[in-house]
Amino acid sequence: MSATASLAATHLVPLAKDLDQNKVTPGVLGFIVFAVIGGAVWLLMKSMNKHMKKVNFEEAPDASGEQPAGKTGGTTA
């Protein structure tokens, strides 16, 4: 362990003893992690939406000239 880490540990151990042992809270670090994950999900959803808009859902016609199953010639009864 480096000197800085051991020095930090010696200063934080007395602070930890003052905390209530029966109370557990996520604190600021938990909030920061939650906010980063939320931001990452938002950015991924934004990117997915952009890519889904680029997708062409129209089926390309077959080279044989046949229509896909379930499609009629455009006439209605």
Secondary structure, 3 states (H helix, E strand, C coil): CCHHHHHHHHHHHHHHHHCCCCCCCCHHHHHHHHHHHHHHHHHHHHHHHHHHHHCCCCCCCCCCCCCCCCCCCCCCC
